[in-house]
C-alpha cells in the first residue's frame, strides 16, 4: 500500500507554478511518438505535464521529487480517487484525517 501525502492547496498551486524549465504539456501519444525529445527535456532539468489523449491530467514527468509528489496528488484529485484538496484540508482541520504538510 502506498503513502498519501496531503499538500495544502496553496503549496500545490505554488509547486505547479514552479515547474522547472523548459516545461511542455504533452499527451501520452505525443510522448510515445517523440520519446527522445522527452528524455532530452528531462535531462536538461525540464518537466512534462502529461495528459491522456482525452485531456485528463495524469501527472508531471520530472527529476524533482517535490513536484512528482505534488503531481501524484493532482492526478488522484483529477481522477476522483480522493476529494479535492480544499475538502481534504477542511477534513484535516476538523480532525477527520491526519494533517500533512503546511
MMTF fields as JSON, N, C-alpha, C and O atoms, coordinates in Angstrom:
{
  "mmtfVersion": "1.0.0",
  "mmtfProducer": "UNKNOWN",
  "numBonds": 407,
  "numAtoms": 408,
  "numGroups": 102,
  "numChains": 1,
  "numModels": 1,
  "chainsPerModel": [1],
  "groupsPerChain": [102],
  "chainIdList": ["A"],
  "bondAtomList": [4, 2, 8, 6, 12, 10, 16, 14, 20, 18, 24, 22, 28, 26, 32, 30, 36, 34, 40, 38, 44, 42, 48, 46, 52, 50, 56, 54, 60, 58, 64, 62, 68, 66, 72, 70, 76, 74, 80, 78, 84, 82, 88, 86, 92, 90, 96, 94, 100, 98, 104, 102, 108, 106, 112, 110, 116, 114, 120, 118, 124, 122, 128, 126, 132, 130, 136, 134, 140, 138, 144, 142, 148, 146, 152, 150, 156, 154, 160, 158, 164, 162, 168, 166, 172, 170, 176, 174, 180, 178, 184, 182, 188, 186, 192, 190, 196, 194, 200, 198, 204, 202, 208, 206, 212, 210, 216, 214, 220, 218, 224, 222, 228, 226, 232, 230, 236, 234, 240, 238, 244, 242, 248, 246, 252, 250, 256, 254, 260, 258, 264, 262, 268, 266, 272, 270, 276, 274, 280, 278, 284, 282, 288, 286, 292, 290, 296, 294, 300, 298, 304, 302, 308, 306, 312, 310, 316, 314, 320, 318, 324, 322, 328, 326, 332, 330, 336, 334, 340, 338, 344, 342, 348, 346, 352, 350, 356, 354, 360, 358, 364, 362, 368, 366, 372, 370, 376, 374, 380, 378, 384, 382, 388, 386, 392, 390, 396, 394, 400, 398, 404, 402],
  "bondOrderList": [1, 1, 1, 1, 1, 1, 1, 1, 1, 1, 1, 1, 1, 1, 1, 1, 1, 1, 1, 1, 1, 1, 1, 1, 1, 1, 1, 1, 1, 1, 1, 1, 1, 1, 1, 1, 1, 1, 1, 1, 1, 1, 1, 1, 1, 1, 1, 1, 1, 1, 1, 1, 1, 1, 1, 1, 1, 1, 1, 1, 1, 1, 1, 1, 1, 1, 1, 1, 1, 1, 1, 1, 1, 1, 1, 1, 1, 1, 1, 1, 1, 1, 1, 1, 1, 1, 1, 1, 1, 1, 1, 1, 1, 1, 1, 1, 1, 1, 1, 1, 1],
  "groupList": [{"groupName": "UNK", "atomNameList": ["N", "CA", "C", "O"], "elementList": ["N", "C", "C", "O"], "formalChargeList": [0, 0, 0, 0], "bondAtomList": [1, 0, 2, 1, 3, 2], "bondOrderList": [1, 1, 2], "singleLetterCode": "X", "chemCompType": "L-PEPTIDE LINKING"}],
  "groupTypeList": [0, 0, 0, 0, 0, 0, 0, 0, 0, 0, 0, 0, 0, 0, 0, 0, 0, 0, 0, 0, 0, 0, 0, 0, 0, 0, 0, 0, 0, 0, 0, 0, 0, 0, 0, 0, 0, 0, 0, 0, 0, 0, 0, 0, 0, 0, 0, 0, 0, 0, 0, 0, 0, 0, 0, 0, 0, 0, 0, 0, 0, 0, 0, 0, 0, 0, 0, 0, 0, 0, 0, 0, 0, 0, 0, 0, 0, 0, 0, 0, 0, 0, 0, 0, 0, 0, 0, 0, 0, 0, 0, 0, 0, 0, 0, 0, 0, 0, 0, 0, 0, 0],
  "groupIdList": [1, 2, 3, 4, 5, 6, 7, 8, 9, 10, 11, 12, 13, 14, 15, 16, 17, 18, 19, 20, 21, 22, 23, 24, 25, 26, 27, 28, 29, 30, 31, 32, 33, 34, 35, 36, 37, 38, 39, 40, 41, 42, 43, 44, 45, 46, 47, 48, 49, 50, 51, 52, 53, 54, 55, 56, 57, 58, 59, 60, 61, 62, 63, 64, 65, 66, 67, 68, 69, 70, 71, 72, 73, 74, 75, 76, 77, 78, 79, 80, 81, 82, 83, 84, 85, 86, 87, 88, 89, 90, 91, 92, 93, 94, 95, 96, 97, 98, 99, 100, 101, 102],
  "secStructList": [7, 7, 7, 7, 7, 7, 7, 7, 2, 2, 2, 2, 2, 2, 2, 2, 2, 6, 7, 7, 1, 1, 3, 3, 3, 3, 3, 2, 2, 2, 2, 2, 2, 6, 2, 2, 2, 2, 2, 2, 2, 2, 2, 6, 6, 7, 3, 3, 3, 3, 3, 7, 6, 6, 1, 7, 3, 3, 3, 3, 3, 7, 1, 7, 2, 2, 2, 2, 2, 2, 2, 2, 2, 2, 2, 2, 2, 2, 6, 6, 1, 1, 7, 7, 2, 2, 2, 2, 2, 2, 2, 2, 2, 6, 6, 1, 1, 7, 7, 7, 7, 7],
  "xCoordList": [0.844, 0.0, 0.885, 1.897, 0.514, 1.293, 1.019, 0.175, 1.733, 1.567, 0.91, 1.312, -0.088, -0.768, -0.226, -0.233, 0.236, 0.735, -0.177, -0.381, -0.723, -1.589, -0.738, -0.009, -0.835, -0.168, -1.273, -2.129, -1.254, -2.327, -2.406, -1.433, -3.585, -3.906, -2.876, -2.415, -2.515, -1.56, -0.208, 0.418, 0.233, 1.528, 1.475, 2.414, 0.38, 0.234, 0.275, 0.982, -0.483, -0.504, 0.885, 1.309, 1.594, 2.951, 3.882, 4.647, 3.821, 4.689, 4.412, 5.34, 3.132, 2.809, 3.205, 3.487, 3.226, 3.637, 5.154, 5.677, 5.855, 7.319, 7.94, 9.029, 7.249, 7.821, 9.16, 9.308, 10.13, 11.421, 11.256, 10.365, 12.093, 12.016, 13.104, 14.161, 12.874, 11.64, 10.552, 10.834, 9.295, 8.148, 7.245, 7.013, 6.734, 5.817, 4.622, 4.738, 3.492, 2.317, 2.206, 2.201, 2.117, 2.067, 1.095, 0.924, 0.456, -0.388, 0.489, 1.647, -0.075, 0.675, 1.103, 2.219, 0.233, 0.569, 1.744, 2.635, 1.745, 2.852, 4.162, 5.219, 4.085, 5.287, 5.815, 7.02, 4.931, 5.36, 5.948, 6.913, 5.375, 5.857, 7.195, 7.948, 7.498, 8.724, 9.429, 9.802, 9.608, 10.203, 11.633, 12.08, 12.358, 13.731, 13.719, 14.555, 12.774, 12.659, 12.313, 12.82, 11.45, 11.078, 12.299, 12.535, 13.074, 14.289, 15.239, 15.8, 15.418, 16.31, 15.814, 16.602, 14.521, 13.939, 14.179, 14.554, 13.963, 14.172, 15.645, 15.978, 16.522, 17.958, 18.4, 19.356, 17.72, 18.023, 17.476, 17.704, 16.751, 16.155, 14.742, 14.176, 14.152, 12.794, 11.746, 12.048, 10.505, 9.378, 8.359, 8.283, 7.575, 6.5, 5.219, 5.152, 4.195, 2.856, 2.215, 2.103, 1.798, 1.315, -0.208, -0.81, -0.811, -2.261, -2.586, -1.801, -3.756, -4.226, -4.61, -4.657, -4.878, -5.3, -6.686, -7.107, -7.403, -8.71, -8.599, -9.612, -7.412, -7.149, -7.371, -7.739, -7.158, -7.184, -5.756, -4.856, -5.552, -4.223, -3.775, -4.503, -2.57, -2.032, -0.945, -0.843, -0.145, 0.953, 2.039, 1.84, 3.192, 4.325, 5.534, 5.853, 6.208, 7.496, 8.566, 8.663, 9.364, 10.434, 11.371, 11.017, 12.567, 13.502, 13.337, 13.967, 12.512, 12.318, 11.316, 10.14, 11.75, 10.829, 9.651, 8.561, 9.823, 8.709, 7.61, 6.428, 7.983, 6.993, 6.343, 5.153, 7.099, 6.498, 5.42, 4.338, 5.705, 4.719, 3.468, 2.349, 3.653, 2.518, 1.692, 0.463, 2.352, 1.642, 0.837, -0.26, 1.377, 0.636, -0.676, -1.718, -0.62, -1.835, -2.819, -4.018, -2.31, -3.17, -3.862, -5.03, -3.149, -3.727, -4.836, -5.884, -4.624, -5.644, -6.915, -8.023, -6.752, -7.911, -8.612, -9.831, -7.838, -8.392, -9.211, -10.257, -8.731, -9.408, -10.464, -11.04, -10.725, -11.787, -11.481, -12.397, -10.205, -9.84, -9.809, -9.975, -9.599, -9.65, -10.418, -10.523, -10.955, -11.679, -10.747, -9.529, -11.297, -10.474, -9.658, -10.065, -8.521, -7.605, -8.255, -7.97, -9.121, -9.804, -10.624, -10.625, -11.319, -12.121, -11.221, -11.536, -10.107, -9.171, -8.626, -8.462, -8.349, -7.856, -8.912, -8.587, -10.163, -11.238, -11.399, -11.627, -11.281, -11.372, -10.241, -10.457, -9.024, -7.882, -8.101, -7.788, -8.633, -8.894, -9.935, -9.876, -10.883, -11.906, -11.403, -12.116, -10.166, -9.606, -10.085, -9.916, -10.688, -11.213, -10.112, -10.243, -9.032, -7.862, -6.627, -6.711, -5.463, -4.253, -3.853, -4.1, -3.246, -2.795, -1.32, -0.514, -0.976, 0.405, 0.756, -0.121, 1.985, 2.426, 1.975, 1.481, 2.153, 1.717, 1.243, 0.838],
  "yCoordList": [-1.182, 0.0, 1.239, 1.276, 2.254, 3.477, 4.438, 4.179, 5.543, 6.579, 7.783, 8.208, 8.331, 9.534, 10.723, 10.734, 11.71, 12.939, 14.074, 14.306, 14.777, 15.908, 17.151, 17.549, 17.756, 19.032, 20.066, 20.006, 21.004, 22.001, 22.797, 22.909, 23.341, 23.968, 25.0, 24.967, 25.905, 26.948, 26.348, 26.767, 25.362, 24.736, 24.005, 24.096, 23.278, 22.581, 23.57, 23.344, 24.669, 25.675, 26.267, 26.507, 26.503, 27.068, 26.079, 26.466, 24.799, 23.801, 23.686, 23.603, 23.682, 23.563, 24.817, 24.743, 25.968, 27.196, 27.307, 28.154, 26.448, 26.492, 25.301, 24.854, 24.788, 23.683, 24.11, 25.244, 23.205, 23.568, 23.836, 23.276, 24.671, 24.989, 24.248, 23.971, 23.928, 24.148, 23.182, 22.108, 23.593, 22.747, 22.642, 23.619, 21.422, 21.19, 20.401, 19.627, 20.586, 19.753, 18.818, 19.257, 17.52, 16.531, 15.422, 15.085, 14.855, 13.689, 12.441, 12.486, 11.341, 10.076, 9.718, 9.242, 9.942, 9.635, 10.486, 9.99, 11.767, 12.643, 12.197, 12.237, 11.778, 11.307, 10.048, 9.921, 9.119, 7.885, 8.162, 7.514, 9.121, 9.445, 10.169, 10.092, 10.866, 11.667, 11.505, 12.489, 10.243, 9.996, 10.514, 10.841, 10.596, 11.143, 12.603, 13.008, 13.385, 14.788, 14.883, 15.759, 13.985, 13.982, 13.685, 14.37, 12.679, 12.356, 13.545, 13.874, 14.188, 15.354, 16.483, 17.116, 16.729, 17.777, 17.488, 18.385, 16.237, 15.864, 15.935, 16.33, 15.56, 15.652, 17.095, 17.36, 18.039, 19.467, 20.016, 21.183, 19.186, 19.647, 20.141, 20.695, 19.958, 20.423, 19.461, 18.514, 19.72, 18.901, 18.779, 19.627, 17.706, 17.477, 17.237, 16.327, 18.059, 17.808, 16.766, 16.978, 15.642, 14.515, 14.442, 14.471, 14.345, 14.224, 12.968, 12.537, 12.388, 11.309, 11.927, 13.149, 11.086, 11.589, 12.225, 12.908, 12.004, 12.626, 13.847, 14.297, 14.39, 15.601, 15.448, 16.418, 14.262, 14.074, 14.181, 13.51, 15.032, 15.227, 13.967, 13.442, 13.479, 12.293, 12.632, 11.979, 13.632, 13.959, 14.726, 15.257, 14.771, 15.524, 14.615, 13.943, 14.591, 13.918, 14.923, 15.985, 14.597, 15.484, 14.704, 13.643, 15.237, 14.639, 15.216, 14.726, 16.238, 16.917, 16.138, 16.072, 15.535, 14.715, 15.489, 14.928, 16.741, 17.521, 17.696, 17.597, 17.951, 18.117, 16.796, 16.76, 15.716, 14.406, 14.11, 13.643, 14.379, 14.136, 14.99, 14.492, 16.266, 17.16, 16.713, 16.777, 16.267, 15.806, 14.548, 14.374, 13.67, 12.473, 12.842, 12.248, 13.824, 14.267, 14.86, 14.586, 15.672, 16.267, 15.215, 15.37, 14.14, 13.072, 12.368, 12.059, 12.11, 11.452, 12.293, 11.763, 13.602, 14.5, 14.546, 14.398, 14.752, 14.88, 13.654, 13.774, 12.478, 11.236, 10.794, 9.715, 11.635, 11.357, 10.296, 9.799, 9.934, 8.92, 9.473, 8.72, 10.777, 11.432, 12.741, 13.254, 13.283, 14.555, 15.686, 15.558, 16.783, 17.944, 18.384, 18.168, 18.994, 19.377, 20.285, 20.165, 21.187, 22.064, 21.244, 21.54, 20.22, 19.374, 18.564, 18.417, 18.034, 17.308, 18.212, 17.781, 19.464, 20.423, 20.661, 20.688, 20.831, 21.021, 19.779, 19.893, 18.585, 17.342, 17.26, 16.853, 17.654, 17.646, 18.65, 18.359, 19.827, 20.845, 20.367, 20.733, 19.552, 19.017, 17.776, 17.219, 17.347, 16.18, 14.852, 13.816, 14.873, 13.644, 12.817, 11.599, 13.464, 12.766, 13.476, 14.644, 12.79, 13.471, 14.551, 14.41, 15.613, 16.721, 16.524, 16.24, 16.675, 16.583, 17.863, 18.483, 18.269, 19.48, 20.712, 20.66, 21.851, 23.124, 24.064, 25.186],
  "zCoordList": [0.0, 0.0, 0.0, 0.7, -0.778, -0.892, 0.243, 1.101, 0.244, 1.259, 0.616, -0.467, 1.267, 0.79, 1.557, 2.788, 0.839, 1.448, 1.029, -0.163, 1.997, 1.708, 1.535, 2.444, 0.371, 0.118, 0.038, -0.845, 0.953, 1.025, -0.272, -1.018, -0.518, -1.791, -2.231, -3.372, -1.349, -1.748, -2.126, -3.099, -1.346, -1.64, -2.978, -3.769, -3.242, -4.515, -5.678, -6.66, -5.572, -6.629, -6.826, -7.956, -5.723, -5.832, -6.528, -7.412, -6.135, -6.76, -8.258, -9.063, -8.626, -10.043, -10.822, -12.018, -10.144, -10.83, -10.927, -11.65, -10.196, -10.191, -10.904, -10.544, -11.912, -12.672, -13.266, -13.722, -13.259, -13.856, -15.347, -15.986, -15.89, -17.312, -18.062, -17.495, -19.291, -20.051, -19.591, -19.061, -19.809, -19.476, -20.691, -21.404, -20.914, -22.033, -21.538, -20.588, -22.164, -21.942, -23.13, -24.28, -22.846, -23.923, -23.561, -22.389, -24.587, -24.378, -24.393, -24.809, -23.938, -23.968, -25.387, -25.597, -26.353, -27.752, -28.225, -28.914, -27.856, -28.248, -27.598, -28.227, -26.351, -25.651, -26.32, -26.535, -26.649, -27.312, -28.679, -29.085, -29.396, -30.734, -30.72, -31.69, -29.64, -29.595, -28.25, -27.611, -27.826, -26.514, -26.404, -25.305, -27.515, -27.48, -27.015, -26.207, -27.525, -27.114, -25.629, -24.928, -25.147, -23.731, -22.875, -21.88, -23.243, -22.494, -22.464, -21.418, -23.615, -23.681, -22.779, -22.076, -22.803, -21.968, -20.486, -19.731, -20.067, -18.669, -18.291, -17.173, -19.199, -18.927, -18.751, -18.022, -19.408, -19.26, -17.946, -17.626, -17.173, -15.928, -16.087, -15.144, -17.251, -17.515, -17.003, -16.277, -17.395, -16.95, -18.069, -18.959, -18.008, -18.97, -18.186, -17.36, -18.447, -17.902, -18.821, -20.028, -18.239, -19.031, -18.967, -17.894, -20.151, -20.287, -21.094, -21.939, -20.819, -21.672, -23.011, -23.155, -23.965, -25.27, -25.193, -26.126, -24.076, -23.851, -22.945, -22.409, -22.76, -21.965, -20.466, -19.804, -19.915, -18.473, -17.957, -18.461, -16.947, -16.378, -15.647, -14.805, -15.97, -15.323, -14.309, -13.271, -14.596, -13.691, -14.41, -15.503, -13.77, -14.303, -14.352, -13.371, -15.493, -15.6, -15.233, -15.848, -14.24, -13.808, -12.906, -12.391, -12.719, -11.776, -10.381, -9.444, -10.212, -8.931, -8.08, -8.441, -6.943, -6.15, -5.564, -5.454, -5.188, -4.632, -5.672, -5.345, -6.902, -7.96, -8.324, -8.638, -8.288, -8.562, -7.536, -7.89, -6.259, -5.208, -5.416, -5.292, -5.731, -5.94, -7.143, -7.112, -8.187, -9.375, -9.083, -9.613, -8.243, -7.866, -7.179, -7.457, -6.281, -5.6, -6.611, -6.551, -7.536, -8.561, -9.399, -9.756, -9.715, -10.511, -9.732, -10.3, -8.441, -7.63, -7.547, -7.634, -7.381, -7.314, -8.667, -8.745, -9.733, -11.082, -11.472, -12.11, -11.084, -11.46, -10.451, -10.589, -9.421, -8.469, -7.429, -6.774, -7.259, -6.269, -4.85, -3.891, -4.705, -3.4, -3.571, -4.685, -2.48, -2.588, -3.014, -2.891, -3.509, -3.832, -2.615, -1.474, -2.866, -1.798, -0.765, 0.427, -1.199, -0.235, 0.757, 1.952, 0.272, 1.147, 2.076, 3.257, 1.567, 2.429, 3.532, 4.674, 3.184, 4.173, 5.26, 6.447, 4.855, 5.844, 6.715, 7.919, 6.112, 6.874, 7.901, 9.043, 7.482, 8.396, 9.523, 10.678, 9.201, 10.22, 11.237, 12.411, 10.783, 11.686, 12.436, 13.271, 12.13, 12.79, 12.244, 12.886, 11.05, 10.46, 9.81, 9.685, 9.399, 8.859, 9.391, 9.772, 9.426, 9.872, 8.879, 7.681, 9.354, 8.516, 8.19, 9.075, 6.931, 6.488, 5.764, 5.162, 5.803, 5.094, 5.809, 6.935, 5.126, 5.711, 4.647, 4.95]
}
